Amino acid sequence: MQTANLLSRDDTFFGVCEALGTDLGFSPNILRIVFGVAVMWNPMLVIGTYAALGVLVFASRYFFPVARRQHPTIQAPKAAPKVEAVNDSVERELELAA
């Protein structure tokens, strides 16, 4: 199973909310909204909490890399069935153009 690096994606800021949402099975947008609203009241506490959760996510990804579930919206590509046409087995010699 190939997983994308959360730090290199364009749509995340260190991937903390995405990783927690994926690991715990809820939409990361809920956590993003909570952090966005809470930063208006106590920015230092929210930034500290976000940083602590970032360390927790990093530690869980580093020490337990296989124990994660795949995000429900990300699906592995399916192999296309091999289709063989009837005329694939017949070889014809092509005529040369003048």
Number of C-alpha atoms within 10 A of each C-alpha: 5 6 9 7 9 15 12 11 11 9 10 13 12 19 20 24 23 21 21 18 18 18 16 12 13 14 14 17 12 12 16 15 11 11 17 13 13 14 14 10 10 10 14 11 12 18 14 11 13 16 14 13 16 18 13 14 18 16 12 14 14 10 9 10 9 9 10 14 10 15 16 8 7 8 8 9 6 6 6 6 6 6 6 8 7 7 8 7 8 6 7 7 5 6 6 5 4 3
